[in-house]
């Protein structure tokens, strides 16, 4: 691929960046192929909206998750759409498995999804492991008034972030200051760019497709043009 193939990435939003990594996940791609095959089979039998016969559709076991060959998930994140017998509709099961609401998207689509097409579920807590370089522990004395302590803590946090930036460490992370790094990852994943030095770059990029895309959702909800 030419570098210009990634020009669209310069204006991706936080949510669209998460999608760019998820759609390169081999397991999601496999799930989607199985899902859409089942969906088309159901539509062939019961029609598509507005003529769908949902009374028969909901009686078909194929209309519910998990996908054939997958396992029942013990924890499904966020709200679920369930049938009369508490089974989870297949499209909602897919979303709960991969972290989004709305109808599952085709990973082969050529344009980034808009807000009306993709809505992410809140990332599960607790937060991922904190890089020790970016860690700052602040203690409070609850026997004393909190407002002055909060102001002092805010001053320490802002000061530490400024110190990290002077050292060349991007803090806090934003869509804008991570954009170039993420583009390199996409190019490595697509085979357009060899990993630099060793396989660590490839492993880091692959980790972004597995669960790291959900960590992107912890960043401020701003586009690449935000500073």
N, C-alpha and C positions, 0 to 999 in steps of 0.2 A: 504494500500500500504506500501511496505517497503521503508525506507529512500533511499536505493540504486536506487529506481525508479526515483529519482530526480538527479542522478549523472550527467546526460547529461546537467543539467542546469549550471554546472561549466564552460562550454565553450560557452554558448549562447552569441550571439552578442546583441547589443542594440535592433536591429530590431526584432530579434527572441524573445527577452523577451517581447516586446510589443505584439507579436503574442500569446505567452503563456497565457497572460491575456485575450486578445480578444476572443480566442477560448473557454474560460470558461464562456463567457457571454451568458446567456440563450437566450437573444433576437437575438444575432448573430446566435446561433445554430438553432433557429427556422427559421430565415431568410434563412439560408443556405439550410435547408431541403426543404423549399418551392421553393427556387431558383433552386436547382438541379433537383427537380421534374419537374419544367417547362422546364428546359434546356433539360432534357432527352426526354420530350414529343416533343419539337421542333426538336430534332435530329431524333426522330422516324419519323416525318413528312417530314423533309427536308434533312436528312442525316447529317453526320459529315464530317469535312474536311478530304481529299481534295475534296470530292464529294458533299459538301453542296450546295444546291440551294439557294444562298443568295438572289437572286432576289425575291423569294417567301417568304423566311424567314423574310426579312425586311418589308414585307406587313402584317405580322401577329402581331396583337396587343400584343400578349403574349411576344414578343421579346423586349418589352420596359418596363422601370420602370414607376411607382413604382410596387412593388409586390402586388398582390391582397390583399385587406384588409389594406394595408399601405396607407400612405398619401403622397401627392406630397410634396417634400421638397422645402422650399423657398430658401434655400442656399445650393448649392452643391459645395463642395470644389474641387479646382484643375481643370484640363482639363477634358472635357467630350467628349465621342464619341456619336454623335447625328446622327439621320437619316435625310432624306430630309425634314421632317416637324418639325425639331428641337426637336423631342422626343429623350430621352436618352436611349441608348441600356441597356438592363437589367443588364448585367454584369458590365457595367460602373456605373450604378445607385447604385449597391451594393457597389462598391468600394468607390464611393463618400459618401455614407451614413456612412461607417465604417472607412474611412480614408486611403484606399490603392489604388494602381494601380494594374494592372494585374488581371487574372481570380480569382474569389473568391475561397478560400481554404477550404477544408473539415476540420472542427474542430476535427474530429475523427482520422485524420492522425497520424501516429505513430512517425514521424520524423520531426524535425524543418525544416521549409522551407529555401531554399537557396536564394541568392540574385536574381537568375534568376526566382524565383517563387513568390517572395513577394517584393513589392516596396511601401514604405509608402509615402503618400502625406505630404507636409510640414504642421506641426501643425498650426492651426488657431491662429491668434493673437487677443487680447493681451494675454500675458502670464498669467498663473493662479495666484491666490493669493500668495503673497510672505510671507513666515513665518517671523514674526517680528524678531526672533532671527537671521535670516540670512540676514536681510535687512540692507543696508548701503546707506544712502543718501549722495551724493557728489554734491556740488555746484560749479559753474564756473563763473568767471567774464569775460564776453565777451568783455570787454573794454581793457583787458590785453592779452598778447600773450598766446596762448593755449598750446603749447608744454610743458612748465614747469608745467602747471596745470594738464595736462594729466599724466605726470610722477608722480606728487604728489598723484593724484587719484589712480594710479596703485599701488603705495606704500601702501596706506591706505587699498586698497582692499586685497592685498596679506597679509598684516599684520593682518587684521581682520579674514581672512580665517585661518591663522595659529593659532590665538587665539581661534577660535571655535574648531579647531582640538585638541588643548590642553585641552579643556573642554569636549572632547569626542564626539563632534558634527561633523559629516562627512560633510566637506565643501571643495571643491564642491562635489556634489554627482557624482558618477561614476558607471558604470556597475559593476566594481569589488567590490566597497565598499557597494553596495546595494544588491549584489547577495544573501547573506545569509538571508537577510530580505525578499526578494522576494520569496525565496524558502519556507520560513515559510508561506507566504501568499498562495502559491499554495497548500501547504499541508492542510491549513485551508479550502480552497475552495473545495478541493477534499475529505474532511472529514477524512483525514489521521491524523489530529492533531487538538485537541480541541482548541478554542480560549483561550488565556491566561487571566485568571482573569474575563473578562467580554466580552460583545459582540462588543466592540470597534475594536478588531482585525479583527473580521469577517466583520464588516462594512467597515473597511479600505480596506480589501482584495476585497470585492465586488465592492467598488468604483474604484479599479484598473481595473476591467473588464468593467466598464461603460464608463469612460472617462480617467481614470488615465493612461491607457496604452498609450495614445497619449502624455502624459507628459513625458514618458520615452524617447520619440523621441527628447526631448529638451536637453538631455544629450549628451556629446561628443560621436561621432560615433566610439566607440572602443569596443573590446570584453572584456570578463570577465578577461582576463589575463593582461589587461592594468592596470597600477597603477595610 
